[in-house]
């Protein structure tokens, strides 16, 4: 079970790194020189389960977002396979005993 705790820790660290990157980018953008001649492009990916929703203000940004979506899907599949091997599935008797210990006496598995 130490493997699952490791993945939880890695996930929390990645969340904090992402928040730090967003804050740093916002500060750098606010402090930087803003001229009216700059062209701004944006794009992104929203993952709803295994389905990516891709958007962008130009074809270049949409292609970058597609590449990002593919990378995210591969990372998600690898994580599911690795964590799936680390998690032990309880046997029928163990699950029933655990449910009864928690006060769910009428359940049988």
DRENPA-3360 file (N, C-alpha, C; in nm, 2 decimals, always signed):
BEGIN
1 = XXXXXXXX = +0.08/-0.12/+0.00/+0.00/+0.00/+0.00/+0.08/+0.13/+0.00 ~ +0.22/+0.11/+0.02/+0.30/+0.23/+0.02/+0.30/+0.30/-0.12 ~ +0.28/+0.22/-0.23/+0.28/+0.27/-0.36/+0.17/+0.37/-0.38 ~ +0.05/+0.34/-0.33/-0.07/+0.43/-0.34/-0.04/+0.56/-0.27 ~ +0.02/+0.56/-0.15/+0.05/+0.68/-0.08/+0.15/+0.76/-0.16 ~ +0.24/+0.70/-0.23/+0.34/+0.77/-0.31/+0.27/+0.84/-0.42 ~ +0.17/+0.78/-0.49/+0.10/+0.84/-0.60/+0.02/+0.96/-0.55 ~ -0.04/+0.94/-0.44/-0.12/+1.05/-0.38/-0.03/+1.17/-0.35;
9 = XXXXXXXX = +0.09/+1.15/-0.30/+0.18/+1.25/-0.27/+0.23/+1.32/-0.40 ~ +0.26/+1.24/-0.50/+0.30/+1.29/-0.63/+0.18/+1.38/-0.69 ~ +0.06/+1.33/-0.68/-0.05/+1.41/-0.73/-0.07/+1.55/-0.66 ~ -0.05/+1.55/-0.53/-0.06/+1.67/-0.46/+0.05/+1.77/-0.49 ~ +0.17/+1.71/-0.51/+0.28/+1.80/-0.55/+0.26/+1.86/-0.68 ~ +0.21/+1.78/-0.78/+0.18/+1.83/-0.91/+0.08/+1.94/-0.91 ~ -0.02/+1.93/-0.83/-0.12/+2.03/-0.81/-0.06/+2.16/-0.77 ~ +0.02/+2.15/-0.66/+0.09/+2.27/-0.61/+0.19/+2.33/-0.72;
17 = XXXXXXXX = +0.26/+2.25/-0.79/+0.34/+2.30/-0.90/+0.26/+2.37/-1.01 ~ +0.15/+2.31/-1.04/+0.06/+2.38/-1.14/+0.01/+2.51/-1.09 ~ -0.03/+2.52/-0.96/-0.08/+2.65/-0.91/+0.04/+2.75/-0.91 ~ +0.16/+2.71/-0.88/+0.27/+2.80/-0.88/+0.30/+2.85/-1.02 ~ +0.29/+2.76/-1.12/+0.31/+2.81/-1.26/+0.21/+2.91/-1.30 ~ +0.08/+2.89/-1.26/-0.02/+2.98/-1.30/+0.00/+3.12/-1.23 ~ +0.03/+3.11/-1.10/+0.06/+3.24/-1.03/+0.18/+3.31/-1.09 ~ +0.29/+3.24/-1.12/+0.41/+3.30/-1.18/+0.37/+3.36/-1.32;
25 = XXXXXXXX = +0.30/+3.29/-1.40/+0.27/+3.34/-1.53/+0.18/+3.46/-1.53 ~ +0.09/+3.46/-1.43/+0.00/+3.58/-1.41/+0.08/+3.70/-1.37 ~ +0.17/+3.68/-1.27/+0.26/+3.79/-1.23/+0.35/+3.84/-1.34 ~ +0.41/+3.75/-1.42/+0.50/+3.79/-1.53/+0.42/+3.87/-1.63 ~ +0.30/+3.82/-1.66/+0.21/+3.89/-1.76/+0.17/+4.03/-1.71 ~ +0.14/+4.04/-1.59/+0.10/+4.17/-1.53/+0.21/+4.27/-1.53 ~ +0.33/+4.22/-1.50/+0.45/+4.31/-1.48/+0.52/+4.34/-1.62 ~ +0.49/+4.26/-1.72/+0.55/+4.28/-1.85/+0.50/+4.40/-1.93;
33 = XXXXXXXX = +0.57/+4.43/-2.03/+0.52/+4.54/-2.11/+0.41/+4.50/-2.20 ~ +0.30/+4.57/-2.20/+0.18/+4.54/-2.28/+0.17/+4.65/-2.39 ~ +0.19/+4.61/-2.51/+0.17/+4.70/-2.62/+0.05/+4.65/-2.71 ~ -0.01/+4.75/-2.78/-0.13/+4.71/-2.86/-0.09/+4.64/-2.98 ~ +0.04/+4.62/-3.01/+0.08/+4.55/-3.13/+0.10/+4.40/-3.12 ~ +0.09/+4.35/-2.99/+0.11/+4.21/-2.97/-0.01/+4.13/-3.01 ~ +0.03/+4.01/-3.07/-0.07/+3.92/-3.11/-0.08/+3.81/-3.00 ~ -0.20/+3.78/-2.95/-0.22/+3.68/-2.84/-0.29/+3.56/-2.90;
41 = XXXXXXXX = -0.23/+3.44/-2.87/-0.29/+3.32/-2.91/-0.32/+3.24/-2.79 ~ -0.43/+3.16/-2.79/-0.46/+3.08/-2.68/-0.52/+2.95/-2.72 ~ -0.50/+2.85/-2.64/-0.56/+2.72/-2.67/-0.56/+2.63/-2.55 ~ -0.64/+2.53/-2.55/-0.64/+2.44/-2.43/-0.72/+2.31/-2.45 ~ -0.71/+2.23/-2.35/-0.78/+2.10/-2.35/-0.86/+2.09/-2.22 ~ -0.98/+2.04/-2.23/-1.06/+2.01/-2.12/-1.09/+1.86/-2.13 ~ -1.04/+1.78/-2.03/-1.06/+1.64/-2.03/-1.18/+1.60/-1.94 ~ -1.28/+1.55/-2.01/-1.40/+1.49/-1.94/-1.39/+1.34/-1.95;
49 = XXXXXXXX = -1.34/+1.28/-1.84/-1.31/+1.14/-1.85/-1.21/+1.11/-1.96 ~ -1.23/+1.02/-2.05/-1.14/+0.99/-2.16/-1.16/+1.08/-2.28 ~ -1.26/+1.17/-2.28/-1.29/+1.25/-2.40/-1.23/+1.39/-2.38 ~ -1.14/+1.43/-2.48/-1.08/+1.56/-2.47/-1.16/+1.66/-2.55 ~ -1.18/+1.78/-2.50/-1.25/+1.89/-2.57/-1.14/+1.99/-2.59 ~ -1.11/+2.01/-2.72/-0.99/+2.09/-2.76/-1.04/+2.23/-2.82 ~ -0.98/+2.34/-2.78/-1.01/+2.47/-2.84/-0.88/+2.55/-2.86 ~ -0.89/+2.64/-2.95/-0.78/+2.73/-2.97/-0.82/+2.85/-3.06;
57 = XXXXXXXX = -0.75/+2.96/-3.05/-0.78/+3.08/-3.13/-0.72/+3.07/-3.27 ~ -0.63/+2.97/-3.29/-0.57/+2.95/-3.43/-0.54/+2.81/-3.45 ~ -0.51/+2.77/-3.57/-0.49/+2.63/-3.60/-0.36/+2.58/-3.53 ~ -0.26/+2.67/-3.52/-0.14/+2.64/-3.45/-0.16/+2.60/-3.31 ~ -0.24/+2.68/-3.24/-0.27/+2.65/-3.10/-0.36/+2.53/-3.08 ~ -0.45/+2.50/-3.18/-0.53/+2.38/-3.18/-0.44/+2.26/-3.19 ~ -0.34/+2.26/-3.28/-0.26/+2.15/-3.30/-0.17/+2.12/-3.17 ~ -0.13/+2.23/-3.11/-0.05/+2.22/-2.98/-0.15/+2.15/-2.87;
65 = XXXXXXXX = -0.27/+2.20/-2.87/-0.37/+2.14/-2.78/-0.40/+1.99/-2.80 ~ -0.40/+1.96/-2.93/-0.42/+1.81/-2.96/-0.30/+1.73/-2.91 ~ -0.18/+1.78/-2.93/-0.06/+1.71/-2.88/-0.07/+1.70/-2.73 ~ -0.11/+1.81/-2.66/-0.13/+1.81/-2.52/-0.23/+1.70/-2.47 ~ -0.34/+1.69/-2.55/-0.45/+1.60/-2.52/-0.39/+1.45/-2.53 ~ -0.32/+1.43/-2.63/-0.26/+1.29/-2.65/-0.17/+1.26/-2.53 ~ -0.08/+1.35/-2.49/+0.01/+1.33/-2.38/-0.07/+1.31/-2.25 ~ -0.18/+1.39/-2.23/-0.26/+1.37/-2.11/-0.32/+1.23/-2.11;
73 = XXXXXXXX = -0.37/+1.18/-2.22/-0.44/+1.05/-2.23/-0.34/+0.94/-2.20 ~ -0.22/+0.95/-2.25/-0.11/+0.85/-2.23/-0.07/+0.85/-2.08 ~ -0.06/+0.97/-2.02/-0.02/+0.97/-1.88/-0.13/+0.91/-1.79 ~ -0.26/+0.94/-1.83/-0.37/+0.89/-1.75/-0.37/+0.73/-1.76 ~ -0.35/+0.68/-1.88/-0.35/+0.53/-1.90/-0.24/+0.47/-1.82 ~ -0.12/+0.53/-1.82/+0.00/+0.47/-1.75/-0.03/+0.48/-1.60 ~ -0.09/+0.59/-1.55/-0.12/+0.60/-1.41/-0.22/+0.49/-1.37 ~ -0.32/+0.47/-1.45/-0.42/+0.37/-1.41/-0.37/+0.23/-1.41;
81 = XXXXXXXX = -0.28/+0.20/-1.51/-0.22/+0.07/-1.51/-0.13/+0.05/-1.39 ~ -0.05/+0.15/-1.35/+0.05/+0.14/-1.24/-0.03/+0.13/-1.11 ~ -0.12/+0.22/-1.09/-0.20/+0.22/-0.96/-0.29/+0.09/-0.95 ~ -0.34/+0.05/-1.06/-0.42/-0.08/-1.06/-0.35/-0.20/-1.01 ~ -0.22/-0.20/-1.04/-0.13/-0.32/-1.00/-0.10/-0.31/-0.85 ~ -0.09/-0.18/-0.80/-0.05/-0.16/-0.66/-0.17/-0.18/-0.56 ~ -0.29/-0.17/-0.61/-0.41/-0.18/-0.51/-0.45/-0.32/-0.50 ~ -0.45/-0.37/-0.38/-0.49/-0.51/-0.36/-0.64/-0.52/-0.35;
89 = XXXXXXXX = -0.70/-0.62/-0.42/-0.85/-0.64/-0.41/-0.88/-0.73/-0.30 ~ -0.97/-0.69/-0.21/-1.00/-0.78/-0.10/-1.08/-0.90/-0.14 ~ -1.06/-1.01/-0.07/-1.14/-1.13/-0.10/-1.28/-1.11/-0.05 ~ -1.37/-1.19/-0.09/-1.51/-1.18/-0.05/-1.53/-1.18/+0.10 ~ -1.47/-1.26/+0.17/-1.49/-1.27/+0.32/-1.43/-1.15/+0.39 ~ -1.32/-1.10/+0.34/-1.26/-0.98/+0.39/-1.35/-0.85/+0.37 ~ -1.40/-0.84/+0.25/-1.49/-0.72/+0.23/-1.61/-0.73/+0.31 ~ -1.68/-0.84/+0.33/-1.80/-0.86/+0.41/-1.76/-0.82/+0.56;
97 = XXXXXXXX = -1.65/-0.87/+0.61/-1.61/-0.85/+0.74/-1.59/-0.70/+0.76 ~ -1.52/-0.63/+0.67/-1.50/-0.49/+0.68/-1.63/-0.41/+0.68 ~ -1.72/-0.45/+0.60/-1.85/-0.38/+0.59/-1.93/-0.39/+0.72 ~ -1.92/-0.51/+0.78/-1.99/-0.54/+0.91/-1.92/-0.46/+1.02 ~ -1.79/-0.45/+1.01/-1.72/-0.37/+1.12/-1.75/-0.23/+1.11 ~ -1.79/-0.18/+0.99/-1.83/-0.04/+0.98/-1.97/-0.01/+1.01 ~ -2.05/-0.12/+1.04/-2.19/-0.10/+1.08/-2.29/-0.14/+0.97 ~ -2.24/-0.19/+0.86/-2.33/-0.23/+0.75/-2.34/-0.38/+0.76;
105 = XXXXX = -2.42/-0.43/+0.85/-2.43/-0.57/+0.88/-2.51/-0.64/+0.78 ~ -2.60/-0.58/+0.70/-2.69/-0.65/+0.61/-2.63/-0.67/+0.47 ~ -2.51/-0.62/+0.45/-2.44/-0.64/+0.32/-2.37/-0.77/+0.32 ~ -2.38/-0.84/+0.20/-2.30/-0.96/+0.18/-2.24/-0.95/+0.04 ~ -2.11/-0.98/+0.03/-2.05/-0.98/-0.10/-2.00/-1.12/-0.14;
% end
